[in-house]
């Protein structure tokens, strides 16, 4: 069986300030609300939605909203923890056996590909496996 996409079906506008769109089968809060509203607008008046089903969908919507809020809070907590750990590296001695580099950490950057330390010599080292940090 071949399934062809409906033109414009993926062009669901998001409200201003909405969370970034998620990929795959993971529907976001906004998409769920829009689907629920579309279902209510287009239901057959002679066969309205079952009240139990409607309450179930509202409960699912509430649960989804709470899960998204928890996820955002967890992301914020992890970000703060990363910054705290990065700040604690400044002033420590770093040695990287793979690059044969060592020096005092003067700055730390958190990038998409990991944590990078700038040494007093000006070189940058990705903090990870094989890197040793010691106090002065």
C-alpha positions in Angstrom: 0.0 0.0 0.0 1.4 3.4 -1.0 0.7 6.4 1.2 1.0 9.8 -0.3 1.3 13.0 1.8 -1.5 15.5 1.8 -0.1 18.9 0.5 0.0 21.4 3.3 -0.7 18.9 6.0 2.7 19.6 7.7 2.3 23.4 7.5 0.6 23.8 10.9 1.4 27.3 12.1 2.8 27.6 15.6 1.9 30.4 18.0 4.5 33.1 18.6 6.9 31.9 21.3 6.0 28.3 20.8 8.6 25.6 21.6 10.8 24.4 18.8 9.1 21.8 16.6 9.9 18.2 17.4 10.8 15.6 14.8 9.5 12.1 14.0 6.2 10.9 15.4 6.5 13.0 18.5 3.6 15.5 18.3 4.0 18.7 20.2 1.5 20.4 22.5 0.4 22.9 19.7 -0.2 20.1 17.2 -2.2 18.1 19.7 -4.4 21.2 20.4 -4.9 21.9 16.8 -5.9 18.3 16.0 -8.4 18.3 18.9 -9.9 21.6 17.8 -10.2 20.3 14.2 -11.8 17.2 15.4 -14.4 19.2 17.4 -15.1 21.6 14.5 -15.5 18.8 11.9 -17.5 16.3 13.9 -20.8 15.1 12.7 -23.6 17.0 14.5 -25.8 13.9 14.5 -23.0 11.9 16.2 -21.2 14.2 18.6 -18.0 13.1 20.3 -18.5 10.8 23.2 -18.1 12.7 26.5 -15.8 10.0 27.9 -13.5 10.2 24.9 -13.5 14.0 25.1 -12.5 14.0 28.8 -9.9 11.4 28.0 -8.4 13.6 25.3 -8.4 16.6 27.6 -6.6 14.5 30.3 -4.0 13.5 27.7 -3.6 17.1 26.8 -3.1 18.1 30.4 -0.6 15.3 30.9 1.3 16.3 27.8 1.5 19.9 29.0 2.9 18.9 32.4 5.4 16.6 30.8 6.6 19.4 28.5 7.0 21.8 31.5 9.0 19.1 33.4 11.2 18.6 30.4 11.9 22.3 30.1 12.7 22.6 33.8 15.0 19.6 33.5 16.8 21.2 30.5 17.2 24.4 32.5 18.6 22.5 35.5 21.1 20.5 33.3 22.2 23.8 31.7 22.8 25.4 35.0 24.7 22.4 36.2 26.9 22.4 33.1 27.7 26.1 33.6 28.5 25.5 37.2 30.8 22.6 36.4 32.5 24.6 33.6 33.1 27.5 35.9 34.7 25.2 38.5 37.3 24.2 35.9 38.8 27.7 35.6 42.2 27.8 37.3 42.8 24.0 37.3 45.7 22.3 35.6 44.6 20.4 32.5 46.6 17.8 30.7 45.5 16.0 27.5 47.5 12.9 26.8 46.2 12.5 23.3 47.2 16.0 22.2 50.2 16.1 24.5 49.0 19.4 25.8 48.9 20.8 29.3 48.3 24.1 31.0 46.1 26.2 33.3 42.4 26.5 32.3 41.6 30.2 31.7 38.2 29.9 30.0 35.6 27.3 29.3 33.1 27.1 26.5 30.0 24.8 26.3 29.3 24.1 22.6 27.1 21.6 20.8 30.0 19.2 20.4 31.1 19.3 24.0 33.0 21.4 26.6 36.1 23.2 25.4 38.8 24.6 27.7 41.1 27.4 26.8 44.5 27.1 28.4 46.9 29.8 29.4 49.0 29.0 26.3 46.1 29.9 24.1 45.4 26.4 22.9 41.9 24.8 23.2 41.2 21.3 24.3 37.9 19.4 24.2 37.3 18.1 27.7 36.5 14.4 27.6 38.1 11.0 27.6 41.9 11.2 28.3 41.8 14.7 29.8 42.9 15.1 33.4 42.0 18.1 35.6 44.0 18.7 38.8 44.0 21.5 41.4 47.0 23.8 41.6 
